[in-house]
């Protein structure tokens, strides 16, 4: 899996010219891109969410557009409209910013549910219907959304149907002491983002995406994934567990993780590494469990810890 591994190393090295640390977040962004998924980055303001996304997009020679979500934003501002041209006395289709390879949906929870629903078709079907006209999104296509978990005024929580369409969810977290010093030093004289050059083209990304199909995953590992998915549906503090879409996401993410590690086959450890960012946000918790910070993450960690790991001798006796 040379292309996947090589592209990841080049991309990570290039992003680190701007971003200090955040290796895990960069890796999750890369996995979501290759798997054709979308990612939600949730953290407090000022931790570098937008800067990371801009660095990620600038490292790829892809079309990138940003949408600043606000309460007055309308669905047509995202997807586009049929505009009446008085000079030609005819309607012209003007596509919105959603038609880009990488779309930054900044502060997505500030838009109204009506506007948020404008993303549903794009995220799942890779197309937008504008007044009856079907417009496919470009390939590759990825939505990177950010939101602030602390503010409640002027925000609208994302519905479960939309959250489930995000391939992964992650956070930035505050930098460590030495990392904070490096940030101050790096941005002391100028912004390194302005000098960042792309290291890969659209064709490089598409070729790397095709390589994922060649990653081998044993049927017993598919049973292992299914065991984890079904365990989320019967967990005591979970009202609604992961959907089959979550199982597909976990399988694809594990295959990409294996390729990043330089392997052509999936190990149980690959599944464990991506289980939390892939599944935790898909769980609907009970009212009492929601009061606990990172309740979904704790559930997935507990399930993965207790789930019997496939071995050569215990497959058929455990998974039926």
C-alpha positions as a printed NumPy array, in Angstrom:
array([[  0.   ,   0.   ,   0.   ],
       [  2.768,   2.364,  -1.009],
       [  0.56 ,   5.174,  -2.313],
       [ -1.587,   5.415,   0.815],
       [  1.399,   5.27 ,   3.148],
       [  3.558,   7.658,   1.132],
       [  0.772,  10.209,   0.674],
       [  0.05 ,  10.182,   4.412],
       [  3.694,  10.837,   5.299],
       [  3.99 ,  13.707,   2.808],
       [  0.663,  15.217,   3.879],
       [  1.446,  15.005,   7.598],
       [  4.903,  16.522,   7.121],
       [  3.489,  19.405,   5.087],
       [  0.691,  20.185,   7.573],
       [  3.21 ,  20.198,  10.429],
       [  4.872,  23.214,   8.798],
       [  1.866,  25.132,  10.122],
       [  0.269,  22.989,  12.826],
       [  2.191,  21.975,  15.941],
       [  1.387,  18.445,  17.137],
       [ -2.167,  17.105,  16.526],
       [ -0.827,  13.93 ,  14.886],
       [ -3.941,  11.927,  15.732],
       [ -6.324,  14.552,  14.338],
       [ -4.333,  14.792,  11.104],
       [ -4.443,  11.017,  10.748],
       [ -8.222,  10.952,  11.259],
       [ -8.65 ,  13.687,   8.642],
       [ -6.612,  11.637,   6.185],
       [ -8.561,   8.441,   6.917],
       [-11.875,  10.248,   6.402],
       [-10.652,  11.668,   3.089],
       [ -9.539,   8.307,   1.682],
       [-12.695,   6.567,   2.886],
       [-14.869,   9.199,   1.208],
       [-16.307,  10.309,   4.539],
       [-16.955,  13.565,   6.366],
       [-15.575,  14.597,   9.731],
       [-16.838,  16.77 ,  12.589],
       [-14.231,  18.593,  14.675],
       [-15.642,  19.719,  18.017],
       [-13.662,  21.875,  20.416],
       [-13.493,  25.247,  22.129],
       [-12.575,  28.385,  20.138],
       [ -8.94 ,  29.176,  19.43 ],
       [ -7.577,  25.628,  19.397],
       [ -6.745,  25.762,  15.673],
       [ -9.684,  23.916,  14.091],
       [-10.019,  26.222,  11.094],
       [ -6.24 ,  26.592,  10.742],
       [ -5.853,  22.808,  10.597],
       [ -8.541,  22.447,   7.925],
       [ -7.002,  25.246,   5.835],
       [ -3.567,  23.617,   6.1  ],
       [ -5.07 ,  20.252,   5.151],
       [ -6.79 ,  21.726,   2.084],
       [ -3.749,  23.795,   1.075],
       [ -1.616,  20.647,   1.1  ],
       [ -3.852,  19.113,  -1.554],
       [ -4.32 ,  20.667,  -4.975],
       [ -8.079,  20.403,  -4.544],
       [-10.844,  22.952,  -4.826],
       [-11.634,  24.146,  -1.291],
       [-14.453,  26.434,  -0.161],
       [-15.522,  27.717,   3.228],
       [-19.068,  28.31 ,   4.465],
       [-19.502,  30.369,   7.618],
       [-22.719,  29.072,   9.154],
       [-24.957,  31.717,  10.719],
       [-28.665,  31.762,  11.749],
       [-29.656,  33.734,   8.627],
       [-27.975,  31.324,   6.19 ],
       [-30.418,  29.654,   3.781],
       [-30.163,  26.219,   2.064],
       [-29.861,  27.929,  -1.327],
       [-26.786,  29.782,  -0.034],
       [-25.147,  26.363,   0.252],
       [-26.456,  24.421,  -2.74 ],
       [-27.146,  27.231,  -5.242],
       [-30.085,  28.683,  -7.164],
       [-31.577,  29.131, -10.611],
       [-30.914,  32.806, -11.327],
       [-33.001,  34.753, -13.819],
       [-30.696,  36.64 , -16.168],
       [-32.531,  39.695, -17.449],
       [-30.061,  40.173, -20.307],
       [-30.591,  36.718, -21.752],
       [-34.179,  36.405, -20.446],
       [-33.37 ,  32.903, -19.284],
       [-32.609,  31.075, -16.039],
       [-29.005,  30.231, -15.215],
       [-27.897,  27.656, -12.69 ],
       [-25.49 ,  29.133, -10.156],
       [-23.917,  26.411,  -8.018],
       [-23.231,  27.081,  -4.354],
       [-20.026,  26.555,  -2.376],
       [-20.958,  22.941,  -1.586],
       [-19.607,  21.961,  -5.003],
       [-15.954,  21.693,  -4.039],
       [-13.571,  18.861,  -3.208],
       [-13.157,  20.007,   0.398],
       [-15.874,  22.08 ,   2.077],
       [-15.231,  23.73 ,   5.433],
       [-18.537,  24.089,   7.279],
       [-17.408,  26.467,  10.   ],
       [-19.512,  26.552,  13.196],
       [-22.105,  24.284,  11.61 ],
       [-24.366,  24.307,  14.677],
       [-25.04 ,  28.055,  14.298],
       [-27.285,  27.476,  11.279],
       [-30.973,  26.633,  11.593],
       [-32.202,  23.041,  11.113],
       [-33.639,  24.051,   7.728],
       [-30.201,  25.099,   6.517],
       [-28.493,  22.091,   8.081],
       [-30.865,  19.83 ,   6.16 ],
       [-29.443,  21.257,   2.94 ],
       [-26.316,  19.195,   3.61 ],
       [-28.03 ,  15.828,   4.074],
       [-28.326,  14.912,   0.391],
       [-24.792,  16.081,  -0.345],
       [-23.271,  14.139,   2.533],
       [-24.938,  10.809,   1.722],
       [-25.661,  10.805,  -2.011],
       [-22.855,  13.088,  -3.201],
       [-25.301,  15.292,  -5.074],
       [-27.597,  18.268,  -4.626],
       [-30.984,  18.734,  -6.261],
       [-31.49 ,  22.388,  -7.196],
       [-35.067,  23.063,  -8.286],
       [-35.363,  19.602,  -9.804],
       [-31.911,  19.596, -11.393],
       [-29.562,  16.882, -10.12 ],
       [-26.035,  18.23 ,  -9.674],
       [-23.325,  15.712,  -8.675],
       [-20.578,  16.789,  -6.292],
       [-16.962,  16.577,  -7.478],
       [-14.648,  13.698,  -6.577],
       [-13.123,  13.508,  -4.087],
       [-15.746,  15.197,  -1.916],
       [-15.39 ,  15.834,   1.797],
       [-17.145,  18.054,   4.321],
       [-15.126,  19.101,   7.359],
       [-17.411,  20.708,   9.937],
       [-16.436,  22.506,  13.122],
       [-18.496,  23.386,  16.158],
       [-18.075,  24.774,  19.668],
       [-19.472,  22.405,  22.327],
       [-19.698,  25.043,  25.064],
       [-21.954,  27.709,  23.573],
       [-25.731,  27.311,  23.692],
       [-26.906,  30.823,  22.743],
       [-27.679,  31.066,  19.034],
       [-26.88 ,  27.432,  18.291],
       [-28.981,  24.548,  16.981],
       [-27.89 ,  21.001,  17.89 ],
       [-27.312,  18.735,  14.922],
       [-30.055,  16.113,  14.431],
       [-29.124,  12.457,  14.865],
       [-29.658,  11.778,  11.145],
       [-26.988,  14.316,  10.248],
       [-24.548,  13.312,  12.993],
       [-24.733,   9.721,  11.735],
       [-23.647,  10.933,   8.296],
       [-20.324,  12.121,   9.705],
       [-17.761,   9.387,   9.164],
       [-15.777,  10.487,  12.219],
       [-15.833,  12.975,  15.057],
       [-12.737,  14.248,  16.84 ],
       [-11.431,  17.145,  18.92 ],
       [ -8.28 ,  19.269,  18.931],
       [ -7.702,  19.775,  22.684],
       [ -5.341,  22.371,  24.157],
       [ -1.648,  22.129,  23.229],
       [  0.952,  21.053,  25.761],
       [  3.356,  23.583,  27.29 ],
       [  6.201,  23.034,  24.802],
       [  3.766,  22.894,  21.896],
       [  2.304,  26.237,  22.93 ],
       [  5.804,  27.759,  22.978],
       [  6.434,  26.379,  19.468],
       [  3.148,  27.905,  18.252],
       [  4.122,  31.347,  19.537],
       [  7.561,  31.059,  17.973],
       [  6.258,  29.796,  14.626],
       [  3.696,  32.582,  14.224],
       [  5.917,  35.302,  15.696],
       [  6.94 ,  36.943,  12.405],
       [  4.505,  35.62 ,   9.797],
       [  1.78 ,  33.109,   9.076],
       [  3.356,  29.895,   7.682],
       [  0.031,  28.965,   6.063],
       [  0.598,  31.676,   3.445],
       [  3.701,  29.857,   2.164],
       [  2.268,  26.335,   2.239],
       [  2.404,  24.531,  -1.125],
       [  0.337,  21.502,  -2.244],
       [  2.091,  18.137,  -2.187],
       [ -0.567,  16.037,  -3.937],
       [ -3.11 ,  16.398,  -6.725],
       [ -6.712,  15.238,  -7.053],
       [ -5.566,  12.222,  -9.074],
       [ -3.159,  11.231,  -6.266],
       [ -6.036,  11.2  ,  -3.785],
       [ -8.314,   9.216,  -6.116],
       [ -5.586,   6.625,  -6.753],
       [ -5.   ,   6.239,  -3.021],
       [ -8.751,   5.78 ,  -2.486],
       [ -8.815,   2.943,  -5.025],
       [ -6.038,   1.123,  -3.146],
       [ -8.31 ,   0.671,  -0.136],
       [-10.299,  -1.981,  -1.988],
       [ -7.195,  -4.194,  -2.042],
       [ -6.776,  -4.221,   1.751],
       [ -7.704,  -7.669,   3.039],
       [ -9.989,  -8.097,   6.037],
       [-10.8  , -11.595,   7.32 ],
       [-14.429, -12.631,   7.774],
       [-13.781, -13.22 ,  11.485],
       [-12.819,  -9.563,  11.814],
       [-16.107,  -8.655,  10.147],
       [-17.785, -10.684,  12.904],
       [-15.67 ,  -8.787,  15.446],
       [-16.926,  -5.473,  14.032],
       [-20.509,  -6.748,  14.065],
       [-20.117,  -7.829,  17.696],
       [-19.037,  -4.281,  18.642],
       [-21.879,  -2.685,  16.665],
       [-24.532,  -4.932,  18.219],
       [-23.091,  -4.369,  21.699],
       [-23.805,  -0.633,  21.349],
       [-27.499,  -1.428,  20.812],
       [-27.879,  -3.361,  24.059],
       [-25.684,  -1.196,  26.303],
       [-27.546,  -0.049,  29.404],
       [-26.957,   3.713,  29.08 ],
       [-27.556,   3.8  ,  25.296],
       [-31.023,   4.545,  23.909],
       [-30.072,   4.112,  20.255],
       [-26.922,   2.25 ,  19.21 ],
       [-24.842,   2.391,  16.068],
       [-26.487,   1.891,  12.679],
       [-25.186,  -0.435,   9.933],
       [-23.617,   2.7  ,   8.441],
       [-21.428,   2.829,  11.532],
       [-20.272,  -0.739,  10.918],
       [-19.326,   0.076,   7.331],
       [-17.442,   3.157,   8.516],
       [-15.538,   1.127,  11.109],
       [-14.536,  -1.457,   8.512],
       [-13.314,   1.147,   6.014],
       [-11.458,   3.138,   8.657],
       [ -9.717,  -0.021,   9.901],
       [ -8.61 ,  -0.874,   6.351],
       [ -7.174,   2.615,   5.902],
       [ -5.424,   2.399,   9.272],
       [ -3.807,  -0.875,   8.193],
       [ -2.563,   0.755,   4.978],
       [ -1.118,   3.712,   6.907],
       [  0.756,   1.198,   9.058],
       [  2.158,  -0.345,   5.878],
       [  0.097,  -3.547,   5.868],
       [ -2.154,  -5.101,   3.227],
       [ -4.353,  -6.78 ,   5.829],
       [ -6.382,  -5.645,   8.859],
       [ -5.544,  -6.577,  12.448],
       [ -7.851,  -6.295,  15.49 ],
       [ -5.678,  -3.405,  16.719],
       [ -6.593,  -1.397,  13.61 ],
       [-10.258,  -1.728,  14.523],
       [ -9.597,  -0.755,  18.131],
       [ -7.68 ,   2.405,  17.119],
       [-10.544,   3.848,  15.057],
       [-13.541,   2.551,  17.044],
       [-14.017,   5.623,  19.264],
       [-13.823,   8.397,  16.603],
       [-15.931,   6.31 ,  14.222],
       [-18.721,   5.128,  16.557],
       [-18.949,   7.295,  19.704],
       [-20.843,  10.196,  18.097],
       [-23.449,   7.828,  16.637],
       [-24.793,   6.753,  20.046],
       [-27.904,   8.332,  21.533],
       [-27.415,   8.267,  25.295],
       [-29.972,   8.289,  28.114],
       [-30.711,  11.606,  29.836],
       [-28.611,  10.746,  32.877],
       [-25.677,   9.492,  30.783],
       [-25.617,  12.721,  28.747],
       [-24.638,  14.621,  31.875],
       [-21.334,  12.776,  31.912],
       [-18.547,  14.22 ,  29.791],
       [-17.52 ,  12.026,  26.849],
       [-20.155,   9.415,  27.713],
       [-20.206,   7.976,  24.195],
       [-16.437,   7.571,  24.116],
       [-16.485,   5.731,  27.436],
       [-19.152,   3.327,  26.162],
       [-17.154,   2.419,  23.053],
       [-13.948,   1.995,  25.068],
       [-15.748,  -0.303,  27.486],
       [-17.262,  -2.396,  24.688],
       [-13.94 ,  -2.729,  22.839],
       [-12.156,  -3.655,  26.062],
       [-14.662,  -6.407,  26.88 ],
       [-15.204,  -7.715,  23.348],
       [-13.408, -11.033,  22.761],
       [-10.611, -10.46 ,  20.261],
       [-10.601, -12.953,  17.369],
       [ -7.942, -15.65 ,  17.546],
       [ -7.241, -18.764,  15.522],
       [ -9.065, -20.946,  18.048],
       [-12.03 , -18.914,  19.234],
       [-13.894, -17.673,  16.179],
       [-16.891, -19.914,  15.724],
       [-17.51 , -20.375,  19.44 ],
       [-17.91 , -16.653,  20.074],
       [-19.449, -15.218,  16.929],
       [-22.628, -16.837,  15.688]])
